[in-house]
Amino acid sequence: MKPDEIRKMSREDRIRRLNELRLELIKLRMQAHLGTLPNPARIRNIKRDIARILTIMREEELSAKKGK
């Protein structure tokens, strides 16, 4: 997921996507623990997407505070 795509999303969509990614990460970690994970790189990509969403949300929060 690219930062531009995330910025175009509404706040509610970002929160929904963030929750979906966190749930998927939990499932993938369980698969990794059991040894049935087909693509280990997927965990890293999901963690990066979560970080991107959180970063953009924080940037918008700070810019809103600065604008007041």
Buried (B, 14 or more C-beta within 10 A) or exposed (E): BEEEEBEEBEEEEBEEBBEEBEEBBEEBEEBEEEEEBEEEEBBEEBBEBBEBBEEBBEEEEEEEEEEE
